[in-house]
Amino acid sequence: MTVVSNSYVETSSRALVLRDAFESGRLVKVAGAHDGLSARLAMEAGFDAVWASGLEISAAQGLPDVSLLGMAEYLAGATAMQQAVSIPVVADCDTGFGGSLNAAYTMRRYEGAGVAGICIEDKIFPKRNSFLDAGQKLLETDEFGSKLEAAKKAQARPETLLIARTEAFICGMGVDEALRRCHQYVDAGADAVLVHSKSAEAGEVVSFMRQWQHRAPVVIVPTTYADFSVQEAQEAGISMVIYANQGMRASVKAVRDTWAVVLAEGSTASVEPHIATVKDIFSLSGIDHWLGDDK
């Protein structure tokens, strides 16, 4: 297992991987993670990049995704992922952890940690997870645009991506409002836009794409419209698909089922053939590299 370098050249090249994919029209497939191990599993599976998921990082600490954690905790999670993999890491930075100055500081800290890009959403701080039914409020576009401008001005490397996420569909607004917001966000310096939807069908994002005219790359998170395939996304002109929480959800079910069997049967005998070996965990954690260094 190779331990990843955090040199300027290496981290810049990861951001360039995403930019090159956007320019060539290659769809970027991204998996959500919350720590180094989950990020490494995403890389091992063959995903193009890792999403440092705010939901997953919060849930991993036994907390809901409602801005209870601060930038330090989210940054620590993203940094662990960045150091564990050799593919790009894109960080979910919620609202930028405050106002325009906070967004600028967020860009500096995450870029300093080597992440390939950050994503800031247009909700009012403190935010609530998009799939909660209450308390969803958006900033005015001018105010959010100022936040994006501050983050972009603070950017040290031109390769780093600033993704502006609109929650217009989440708040029940139509495609015209989503388009208006995203155009203004690109004017403010966003390199890409994330158009979020909690509809059971992909109709909202498809309608958006038909009118967007490819002004900037578009990112989606098809959590609720799960049957929307990567082929359909590519045909619609979407540039990045993020599977933001399926890994954690799979882990929760697997662990829950495993412990139920162990308690019911009084031993781990029947589950051992179905779970990872200790040797596998050693391998994932890079034991050969570290023991080699120790020698």
Secondary structure, DSSP 4 states (H G I P E B T S, - for coil): -PPPP--HHHHHHHHHHHHHHHHHTPPEEEEEESSHHHHHHHHHHT-SEEEE-HHHHHHHTT--SSS-S-HHHHHHHHHHHHHH-SS-EEEE-TT-SSSHHHHHHHHHHHHHHT-SEEEEE-BPSSP--TTSSS---B--HHHHHHHHHHHHHH---TT-EEEEEE-TTTTT--HHHHHHHHHHHHHTT-SEEEE----SSSHHHHHHHHHHTTSS-EEE--SSSTT--HHHHHHHT--EEEE-SHHHHHHHHHHHHHHHHHHHHSSSTTTGGGS--HHHHHHHTTHHHHHHHH-
